[in-house]
Amino acid sequence: MIPSKSHPSWAALVKGELKPQFKVFAGNMMLSQCSRKLKLDTSPEALRACIDEAHSFFVKYSALYAEDLNRHFR
């Protein structure tokens, strides 16, 4: 199960403060893209948009990422 968007670790993930190494590389790339976006726009709206984007991605591919994410959301 993918943690809800309200979990505080989502912000750390999309900002690049947490650097997980997912078994499937696309997750790493998606988080890197979010981190780059947030370096250009640090507004709360941009952060929420990146969290929404990341959460949607990981929900869509939850079969691939659930185990890796659960390690970071304890």
C-alpha atoms as one frame of an Amber mdcrd trajectory, in Angstrom:
protein
   0.000   0.000   0.000   1.286   3.434  -0.956   1.174   5.965   1.928  -1.239
   8.895   1.651  -0.159  12.236   0.216  -0.381  13.777   3.681   2.562  11.721
   4.952   5.459  14.138   5.671   8.023  11.949   3.889   6.500  12.810   0.505
   7.816  16.363   0.781  11.303  15.093   1.641  11.222  12.677  -1.291  10.190
  15.208  -3.926  12.597  17.848  -2.590  15.478  15.392  -2.851  16.154  15.336
   0.896  15.601  11.567   0.923  17.431   9.707  -1.810  15.990   6.234  -2.172
  17.424   3.868  -4.729  14.474   2.087  -6.258  14.911  -1.267  -7.946  13.070
   0.146 -10.964  15.024   3.209 -12.105  12.037   5.188 -13.427  11.049   6.052
  -9.849  14.468   7.615  -9.241  14.150   9.634 -12.441  10.663  10.860 -11.573
  11.799  12.065  -8.128  14.856  13.763  -9.655  12.576  15.628 -12.039  10.419
  16.811  -9.131  13.498  17.933  -7.224  14.688  19.989 -10.200  11.250  21.609
 -10.555  11.252  22.579  -6.880  14.671  24.193  -7.142  13.171  26.594  -9.683
   9.863  27.134  -7.890   9.835  26.755  -4.103   6.207  27.780  -3.638   3.821
  25.634  -1.572   1.724  25.154  -4.707   4.682  23.681  -6.601   5.431  21.372
  -3.679   1.816  20.160  -3.590   1.858  19.625  -7.370   5.036  17.553  -7.145
   3.664  15.494  -4.268   0.483  14.889  -6.299   2.556  13.881  -9.331   4.818
  11.552  -7.355   1.946   9.980  -5.441  -0.005   9.343  -8.654   3.054   7.781
 -10.278   3.714   5.448  -7.369   0.046   4.494  -7.013  -0.105   3.670 -10.722
   2.988   1.472 -10.433   2.409   0.298  -6.872   3.182  -3.316  -7.741   6.734
  -2.238  -8.590   7.365   0.296  -5.824   5.294  -0.578  -2.736   8.071  -2.541
  -1.023  10.719   0.132  -1.652   8.445   2.966  -0.520   7.379   1.201   2.657
  11.025   1.169   3.772  11.113   4.978   3.534   7.702   5.649   5.079   8.146
   3.918   8.428
